[in-house]
Amino acid sequence: MRSTIELVTIEDVKDEIRPVLKELAEIKSYIDKVAPKQFYRNRDLKAVFGFSDNTICDYRNDNTIPYTKIGSIYYYPVIEINKILQGNSNYDLVNKVA
C-alpha cells in the first residue's frame, strides 16, 4: 500500500485564508458603523453585572444609579454607570501598593 504525500504551498494556504479575512473585514466594517451603546436597560444590567430585578430597583430607589424612565422602560446611561464603577474602584490603591 502506497501513501501519497501532497505538498501544500504558501499560496494554497493564502487562498484558503483570503475568504476568512474578507469576512472578518466585513464584520469589522459593520461593527465600526454600529453606534456604541449609550444606555443600558434592565436586561443589560442583569446580563453584564449579574444584578437581580430587586437589586436594580433598590439601586434606583436609593439613587445609587442614575436612570431615565420612558413609559415603563428604565434607561441607565452607560457613561454614568462607568463613572460609578471607576469611582468605587480600588485600582489606584492596588497600583500604589504593587
C-alpha positions in Angstrom: 0.0 0.0 0.0 1.4 3.3 -1.1 0.6 6.6 0.6 0.6 9.8 -1.3 2.2 13.0 0.0 0.6 16.2 -1.0 2.6 19.3 -0.7 0.8 22.5 0.3 2.3 25.7 -0.9 2.1 29.1 0.9 -0.1 30.3 -2.0 -2.5 27.4 -1.2 -2.7 28.5 2.4 -3.3 32.1 1.4 -6.1 31.0 -1.0 -7.8 29.3 2.0 -7.3 32.3 4.3 -8.5 35.0 1.9 -12.2 34.4 2.2 -11.9 34.4 6.0 -10.0 37.6 6.0 -12.6 39.2 3.7 -15.4 38.1 6.0 -13.6 39.5 9.1 -13.1 42.8 7.3 -16.9 42.9 6.5 -17.7 42.2 10.2 -15.2 44.9 11.3 -16.8 47.3 8.9 -20.3 46.5 10.3 -19.1 46.9 13.9 -17.4 50.2 13.1 -20.7 51.5 11.7 -22.8 50.5 14.7 -23.1 53.3 17.3 -21.8 52.4 20.7 -24.5 51.7 23.3 -25.4 54.8 25.2 -27.9 53.4 27.6 -28.4 50.1 29.4 -31.8 48.6 30.0 -32.7 46.3 32.9 -31.9 43.3 30.9 -28.4 44.7 30.2 -27.7 45.4 33.8 -28.7 41.8 34.6 -26.6 40.3 31.8 -23.5 42.5 32.2 -23.4 42.8 36.0 -25.5 39.9 37.2 -27.9 42.2 39.0 -31.3 40.9 40.0 -34.6 42.8 39.4 -34.7 43.6 43.2 -31.1 44.9 43.2 -31.8 47.2 40.2 -35.0 48.5 41.9 -33.1 49.1 45.1 -30.3 51.0 43.3 -32.9 53.2 41.5 -34.8 53.9 44.7 -31.7 54.9 46.8 -30.3 56.9 43.8 -27.2 54.6 43.5 -27.6 54.5 39.8 -29.0 57.3 37.6 -31.9 56.5 35.3 -34.4 57.9 32.9 -37.9 56.3 32.5 -39.9 56.5 29.4 -43.2 54.8 29.7 -42.5 51.6 31.7 -38.9 51.2 30.5 -35.9 52.4 32.5 -32.7 53.5 30.8 -29.4 53.8 32.6 -26.6 56.0 30.9 -23.6 53.8 30.2 -21.2 56.7 30.8 -22.6 57.4 34.3 -22.5 53.7 35.2 -18.8 53.6 34.1 -18.1 56.7 36.3 -19.7 55.0 39.3 -17.6 51.8 38.7 -14.4 53.9 38.4 -15.3 56.0 41.5 -16.0 52.9 43.6 -12.9 51.0 42.5 -9.7 50.4 44.4 -7.5 50.3 41.3 -5.4 53.3 42.4 -4.8 51.8 45.8 -3.8 48.4 44.3 -1.5 50.1 41.8 0.2 52.1 44.5 0.9 49.0 46.6 2.2 47.0 43.7 
